Amino acid sequence: MTKFFKILFLLFLPLFIIQCKTSKKTTQIESDITLSESELLKEITENNLVYNTLEATGTAHVKTNDFSMSGSFILRLEKDKKAWMSIRKFGLEVARLLLENDTATVISRFEKSYYQLVDKQISDLIDLDISADQIIELMAGNALLKEADVMSISQDSSTYEYAVGLDQIIGRYYYDYKYDEVFRNEYSDQSLRTVSVDFSDIEKTDSIIFAKKRTYNLKLPDLGKANINVKINKYNVDKTLSFPFEIPSHYTRAK
């Protein structure tokens, strides 16, 4: 895969780790109050977004040891089915991406070509043992908790670390009870390769809490460490969305 396509997938996949949840009243507490395992699981679960569709627009900046790229994007999700993104530079579409039926496809407008990854090839690209189904769940902004085994729970003041085992992945969720926020997610595999995301600029409305700024840190084969800064400018939930995606007949498949 060319560096161009690898950068596009780098931008594409982590952006969907959205931090949203149903809003509820927060309570100021003393730092020595300890949550039980079931209470902590309930709090983290309530950070998961209940939705049918999600659309977000914003900007992203990707930086590696020897590469830098920035642009704007439109992101659209349909629960458990598909993820779609249009990436733009100077007002022109650079690439369009689709994840559906365990297949990730990216079209390069400038190179008039496309690249396609199926199932495990996706996890191989991001150097993390994760299935397409789990990626879609992350795209929904939800902590991976289904069929998870609790490994450890630790507390520092009002901050909790909740670690779970997910087949070949370890998930760690950092929850601040005082502000009722999950402010960091981390996922690592058996080789201790890690993808982490920090959430900030959290906007609270009557029905949704939404992190408008995210900082991703990860490592990819051939690219080394990478940092992605994302700013969400606008978003909406449960609107009727379209997912237009067609590979032009004159585009060639990249290797």
Phi, psi and chi 1 to 4 in degrees:
 res  aa     phi    psi   chi1   chi2   chi3   chi4
   1 MET       -  136.2  179.5 -173.6  -73.2      -
   2 THR   -69.9  159.5   65.8      -      -      -
   3 LYS   -60.0  -35.8  177.2  173.8  -71.4 -172.2
   4 PHE   -58.2  -49.8  175.2   78.4      -      -
   5 PHE   -68.0  -37.6  -81.7  110.6      -      -
   6 LYS   -63.9  -39.3 -170.7  163.7  -71.6 -171.5
   7 ILE   -64.8  -39.8  -72.7  -67.8      -      -
   8 LEU   -63.9  -43.3  -71.7  179.3      -      -
   9 PHE   -66.0  -36.7  -86.3  107.5      -      -
  10 LEU   -58.6  -43.0  167.9   65.9      -      -
  11 LEU   -70.4  -39.3  177.5   61.1      -      -
  12 PHE   -67.7  -54.5  173.6   57.1      -      -
  13 LEU   -67.8  -49.6  -65.9  176.9      -      -
  14 PRO   -70.1  -22.0  -16.9   31.6      -      -
  15 LEU   -60.4  -21.7  -81.0 -179.2      -      -
  16 PHE   -84.9   -1.5  -61.3  103.8      -      -
  17 ILE   -78.8   78.7  -53.1  176.1      -      -
  18 ILE   -88.4  138.9  -53.4  -66.4      -      -
  19 GLN  -103.8   97.6  171.1   73.3    3.1      -
  20 CYS  -136.3  154.4  -50.7      -      -      -
  21 LYS  -164.9  164.6   71.2 -175.3 -175.5   69.5
  22 THR   -68.9  132.9  -59.6      -      -      -
  23 SER   -76.3  146.8  178.9      -      -      -
  24 LYS  -148.0  166.4   62.3  177.0 -176.5  176.5
  25 LYS   -68.5  138.4  -66.0 -178.4  179.1  178.9
  26 THR   -98.9  154.9   60.2      -      -      -
  27 THR  -125.9  127.8  -56.6      -      -      -
  28 GLN   -73.9  129.2  -61.1  -66.6  -40.8      -
  29 ILE  -129.8  164.5   64.9  167.8      -      -
  30 GLU   -74.7  147.0  -61.7  -61.1  -34.1      -
  31 SER   -68.9  -15.2   61.6      -      -      -
  32 ASP   -92.9    4.6   58.2   -7.0      -      -
  33 ILE   -74.6  131.8  -68.7 -178.0      -      -
  34 THR  -112.5  131.7  -60.8      -      -      -
  35 LEU   -86.9  145.4  -65.4  175.0      -      -
  36 SER   -76.3  168.4   67.6      -      -      -
  37 GLU   -58.6  -44.8  177.2 -175.9  -30.7      -
  38 SER   -67.0  -37.9   60.5      -      -      -
  39 GLU   -66.5  -41.3  -70.6  171.0  -26.6      -
  40 LEU   -66.6  -43.0 -179.2   56.3      -      -
  41 LEU   -59.5  -40.3  175.5   60.1      -      -
  42 LYS   -62.0  -43.9  178.7  177.1 -179.2  -66.9
  43 GLU   -63.8  -44.1  -65.1  -67.5  -15.3      -
  44 ILE   -68.1  -40.3  -65.7  175.3      -      -
  45 THR   -61.1  -37.7  -60.4      -      -      -
  46 GLU   -71.2  -10.0  -71.5  179.8  -10.2      -
  47 ASN   -80.5  -11.4  -87.2 -101.7      -      -
  48 ASN   -74.7  139.2  -76.9   -7.6      -      -
  49 LEU   -82.6  132.2  175.8   67.7      -      -
  50 VAL   -99.0  116.5  178.0      -      -      -
  51 TYR  -157.4  163.9   78.6  106.3      -      -
  52 ASN  -108.2  -43.7  -67.3  -51.4      -      -
  53 THR  -137.4  154.8   62.9      -      -      -
  54 LEU  -142.3  134.3  172.1   66.5      -      -
  55 GLU  -128.6  136.3 -178.8  177.4   50.9      -
  56 ALA  -142.0  143.9      -      -      -      -
  57 THR  -125.8  148.7   60.6      -      -      -
  58 GLY   178.4 -160.7      -      -      -      -
  59 THR  -128.0  155.6   57.9      -      -      -
  60 ALA  -144.2  146.1      -      -      -      -
  61 HIS  -128.8  122.1  178.6   73.7      -      -
  62 VAL  -107.3  133.3 -179.5      -      -      -
  63 LYS  -137.2  128.4 -174.8  177.1 -178.8 -179.5
  64 THR  -119.9 -173.8   70.0      -      -      -
  65 ASN   -62.3  -29.6  -68.3  -25.7      -      -
  66 ASP  -135.5   19.3   59.6   -3.7      -      -
  67 PHE  -150.3  143.3 -171.6   92.0      -      -
  68 SER  -140.6  135.3 -179.9      -      -      -
  69 MET  -148.2  139.1 -175.1  179.1   82.0      -
  70 SER  -138.7  159.6   60.8      -      -      -
  71 GLY   177.0 -176.3      -      -      -      -
  72 SER  -108.9  165.0   60.6      -      -      -
  73 PHE  -149.2  156.9   64.1   87.0      -      -
  74 ILE  -121.4  125.9  -56.3  172.1      -      -
  75 LEU  -117.9  132.6  166.8   66.3      -      -
  76 ARG  -133.4  136.4  -65.7  172.8 -177.6  170.6
  77 LEU  -128.4  143.0  -56.3  177.1      -      -
  78 GLU  -120.9  124.9 -177.5  177.0    1.0      -
  79 LYS   -50.5  126.2 -177.6  176.2  176.7   60.4
  80 ASP    62.3    8.5  -62.5  -29.2      -      -
  81 LYS  -123.1  -50.2  -66.6 -176.5  178.3 -179.7
  82 LYS  -158.3  159.7   65.5 -175.3   71.2  173.5
  83 ALA  -135.0  138.9      -      -      -      -
  84 TRP  -137.5  141.4  176.8   98.6      -      -
  85 MET  -147.5  141.5  178.7 -176.1  -74.4      -
  86 SER  -115.7  123.3  173.1      -      -      -
  87 ILE  -106.1  131.7  -60.4  174.5      -      -
  88 ARG  -125.9  150.8  -60.9  173.9  179.2  -88.0
  89 LYS  -138.1  125.2 -175.2   78.3  172.5  178.5
  90 PHE    53.9   36.9  -56.2  122.6      -      -
  91 GLY    83.4   -5.0      -      -      -      -
  92 LEU  -108.2  141.9  -59.6  174.8      -      -
  93 GLU   -71.3  123.7 -175.2  175.8   67.3      -
  94 VAL   -90.0  -39.9  175.9      -      -      -
  95 ALA  -154.9  155.9      -      -      -      -
  96 ARG  -130.6  139.2 -173.5  169.3  -63.9 -166.5
  97 LEU  -131.8  148.0  -53.2  103.2      -      -
  98 LEU  -143.9  132.6  178.8   69.2      -      -
  99 LEU  -117.6  115.9  178.1   62.6      -      -
 100 GLU  -158.9  140.5 -176.8  178.6   24.3      -
 101 ASN    53.3   46.3  -61.3  -34.6      -      -
 102 ASP    62.1   20.7  -65.9  -24.9      -      -
 103 THR  -127.8  130.2  -59.6      -      -      -
 104 ALA  -109.8  126.6      -      -      -      -
 105 THR  -128.1  135.3  -53.7      -      -      -
 106 VAL  -127.3  134.3   53.8      -      -      -
 107 ILE  -107.0  129.3  -63.4  173.0      -      -
 108 SER   -99.5  114.6  168.5      -      -      -
 109 ARG   -70.4  -38.5  -61.8  -60.5 -172.3 -170.5
 110 PHE   -72.0  -37.6  -70.1  161.6      -      -
 111 GLU   -90.8   -6.0  -63.8 -176.1   -2.2      -
 112 LYS    50.6   51.2  -67.6 -178.2  170.5   54.7
 113 SER  -149.4  173.3   57.8      -      -      -
 114 TYR  -145.5  158.4   70.0   96.3      -      -
 115 TYR  -130.8  145.6 -160.8   92.2      -      -
 116 GLN  -136.8  133.4 -164.0  166.7   68.8      -
 117 LEU  -122.1  140.6  -64.4  177.9      -      -
 118 VAL  -119.7  128.1  178.9      -      -      -
 119 ASP    49.3 -112.3 -159.3   16.3      -      -
 120 LYS   -64.3  -22.1 -169.2  176.8 -177.5  -60.5
 121 GLN   -60.4  -28.4  -68.3  176.6  -42.3      -
 122 ILE   -67.0  -48.5  -58.8  172.0      -      -
 123 SER   -66.3  -33.4   60.7      -      -      -
 124 ASP   -63.5  -36.5  -70.7  -17.5      -      -
 125 LEU   -66.0  -45.4  173.6   67.0      -      -
 126 ILE   -88.0    5.6   61.2  175.0      -      -
 127 ASP    60.1   36.8 -153.1   16.2      -      -
 128 LEU  -144.9  130.4 -170.6   66.1      -      -
 129 ASP   -74.1   94.6  -68.4  -31.8      -      -
 130 ILE  -146.7  138.6 -171.9  167.8      -      -
 131 SER   -86.2  164.0   67.5      -      -      -
 132 ALA   -62.6  -37.2      -      -      -      -
 133 ASP   -62.0  -40.2  -71.7  -15.8      -      -
 134 GLN   -69.8  -36.6  -71.2  171.6  -40.6      -
 135 ILE   -61.6  -43.1  -69.3  174.3      -      -
 136 ILE   -61.9  -39.2  -69.3  175.1      -      -
 137 GLU   -64.4  -39.6 -175.0   67.5    2.2      -
 138 LEU   -64.7  -36.5  -68.6  175.9      -      -
 139 MET   -61.4  -27.9  -68.1  176.4 -179.1      -
 140 ALA   -77.0   -6.5      -      -      -      -
 141 GLY    86.3   14.3      -      -      -      -
 142 ASN  -102.8  141.2  -65.4  -20.8      -      -
 143 ALA   -65.5  140.4      -      -      -      -
 144 LEU   -79.9  101.6  -59.7 -179.5      -      -
 145 LEU  -122.1  -16.2  -62.3  169.1      -      -
 146 LYS   -66.6  129.3 -175.5  179.1 -179.8 -179.5
 147 GLU    57.5   29.0  -61.0  179.2   -4.9      -
 148 ALA   -92.1  144.7      -      -      -      -
 149 ASP  -105.4  125.8  -62.7  -40.9      -      -
 150 VAL   -66.5  129.1  178.5      -      -      -
 151 MET  -104.2  -42.3  -61.8 -178.7   64.7      -
 152 SER  -162.9  155.9   65.7      -      -      -
 153 ILE  -135.4  130.1  -63.2  173.6      -      -
 154 SER  -133.5  156.6   59.9      -      -      -
 155 GLN  -135.2  135.8  178.3 -174.6    6.0      -
 156 ASP  -132.7  103.6 -179.3    6.9      -      -
 157 SER    60.8 -124.9 -174.9      -      -      -
 158 SER   -94.5    6.9   63.6      -      -      -
 159 THR   -98.7  132.4  -62.7      -      -      -
 160 TYR  -118.1  142.9  -69.6   79.7      -      -
 161 GLU  -110.9  123.0  177.5 -171.3  -56.9      -
 162 TYR  -116.7  109.5 -174.5   79.9      -      -
 163 ALA  -107.3  134.3      -      -      -      -
 164 VAL  -132.3  154.1  -61.2      -      -      -
 165 GLY  -100.3  129.9      -      -      -      -
 166 LEU  -127.8   81.8  -60.8  149.1      -      -
 167 ASP    57.8 -106.4 -165.8    8.8      -      -
 168 GLN   -98.4    9.9  -60.0 -176.6   57.0      -
 169 ILE  -120.1  144.9  -57.9  171.7      -      -
 170 ILE  -109.3  124.9  -63.2  174.0      -      -
 171 GLY  -107.4  136.0      -      -      -      -
 172 ARG  -126.1  127.4  -69.5 -177.8  174.1   86.3
 173 TYR  -119.9  128.7  -50.2  110.5      -      -
 174 TYR  -107.4  115.8  -63.8   86.0      -      -
 175 TYR  -119.8  130.6  172.4   74.9      -      -
 176 ASP  -102.7  107.6 -170.8  -37.5      -      -
 177 TYR   -65.9  -34.8 -171.8   89.5      -      -
 178 LYS   -60.1  -40.3 -176.3  176.1 -178.3  179.6
 179 TYR  -106.7    3.5  -64.7  102.1      -      -
 180 ASP    54.3   53.5 -171.9   23.0      -      -
 181 GLU  -138.8  135.4  -64.5  172.3   -3.7      -
 182 VAL   -87.8  111.5  173.9      -      -      -
 183 PHE  -104.5   -5.9   61.3   89.3      -      -
 184 ARG  -155.4  140.0  176.8 -177.0  -64.2  168.8
 185 ASN  -122.1  142.0  -71.2  -13.4      -      -
 186 GLU  -136.2  140.8  -69.5 -176.8   -0.9      -
 187 TYR  -132.7  132.6  -64.5   95.0      -      -
 188 SER  -138.8  154.5   57.4      -      -      -
 189 ASP  -104.9 -171.2   64.2    8.9      -      -
 190 GLN   -67.3  -17.9  -65.5  177.6   -4.6      -
 191 SER   -91.9    8.7  -61.1      -      -      -
 192 LEU    64.5   22.8  -59.6 -178.5      -      -
 193 ARG   -78.3  135.3  -64.2  169.4  -64.9 -165.9
 194 THR  -130.4  141.2  -58.5      -      -      -
 195 VAL  -117.4  125.1  175.9      -      -      -
 196 SER  -128.9  153.5   65.3      -      -      -
 197 VAL  -140.8  131.8   53.6      -      -      -
 198 ASP  -107.4  134.9  -68.7  -60.6      -      -
 199 PHE  -106.0  139.6  -54.8  107.4      -      -
 200 SER  -150.9  179.7   60.9      -      -      -
 201 ASP    49.3   56.1 -168.9   13.2      -      -
 202 ILE   -83.8  118.1  -61.4  176.0      -      -
 203 GLU   -93.7  130.4 -178.1  175.5  -85.3      -
 204 LYS  -116.9  126.4  -59.8 -175.5  179.0 -176.7
 205 THR  -119.8 -171.8   67.5      -      -      -
 206 ASP   -66.1  -27.5  -68.4  -21.8      -      -
 207 SER  -121.7  -16.4   58.3      -      -      -
 208 ILE  -139.9  142.9  -71.8  177.6      -      -
 209 ILE  -112.5  125.8  -65.2  178.0      -      -
 210 PHE  -135.5  123.8 -167.4   92.1      -      -
 211 ALA   -83.4  112.3      -      -      -      -
 212 LYS   -86.1  -13.9  -61.9  175.6   68.8  175.8
 213 LYS  -125.8  136.1  -68.9 -176.7  179.7  179.1
 214 ARG  -138.1  142.7  -60.5  109.6 -167.9 -127.4
 215 THR  -121.4  119.8  -60.5      -      -      -
 216 TYR  -105.3  140.0  -57.8   86.7      -      -
 217 ASN  -130.3  127.3  -67.4  -76.5      -      -
 218 LEU  -155.9  173.8   62.0  161.2      -      -
 219 LYS  -132.6  132.5 -177.6  178.4 -179.6 -179.1
 220 LEU  -121.0  148.5  -70.5 -179.8      -      -
 221 PRO   -57.8  138.6  -21.5   32.2      -      -
 222 ASP    72.8  -15.1  -55.6  -31.8      -      -
 223 LEU  -110.7  -18.7  -72.1  176.9      -      -
 224 GLY    72.9 -149.7      -      -      -      -
 225 LYS   -72.5  144.5  -66.5 -178.2  179.6  179.2
 226 ALA  -138.0  149.4      -      -      -      -
 227 ASN  -128.0  134.2  174.1  -91.6      -      -
 228 ILE  -127.7  123.4  -53.6  173.7      -      -
 229 ASN  -108.1  124.5  -71.2  -55.4      -      -
 230 VAL  -122.1  137.1  175.3      -      -      -
 231 LYS  -127.2  120.7 -179.7  178.6 -179.6 -179.3
 232 ILE   -90.3  123.9  -54.9  -65.4      -      -
 233 ASN   -93.9  -34.1  -62.0  -39.3      -      -
 234 LYS  -151.9  145.0 -176.2  179.0  179.3 -179.0
 235 TYR  -153.0  157.7   61.6   91.4      -      -
 236 ASN  -150.9  156.2   59.2   66.5      -      -
 237 VAL  -122.6  140.0  175.4      -      -      -
 238 ASP    62.2   36.6  -70.6  -14.1      -      -
 239 LYS   -94.8  157.9  -58.0  -69.0 -174.9 -179.8
 240 THR   -73.4  122.8  -60.1      -      -      -
 241 LEU  -121.4  154.8  -58.9  177.1      -      -
 242 SER  -112.7  155.3   62.3      -      -      -
 243 PHE  -130.8   62.6  -59.3   83.2      -      -
 244 PRO   -64.6  126.3   24.8  -34.1      -      -
 245 PHE  -156.8  116.0 -164.3   89.4      -      -
 246 GLU  -146.7  131.0 -177.7  177.0   -7.5      -
 247 ILE   -85.5  117.2  -59.0  173.9      -      -
 248 PRO   -56.3  143.4  -25.2   35.6      -      -
 249 SER   -62.4  -26.1   60.4      -      -      -
 250 HIS   -90.4    1.5   61.5  -74.9      -      -
 251 TYR   -80.0  143.6  -81.8   29.8      -      -
 252 THR  -104.5  151.9   57.8      -      -      -
 253 ARG   -83.8  125.7 -177.0  165.7 -179.4  168.3
 254 ALA   -83.4  155.7      -      -      -      -
 255 LYS  -116.5      -  -63.4 -178.2  178.7 -179.8
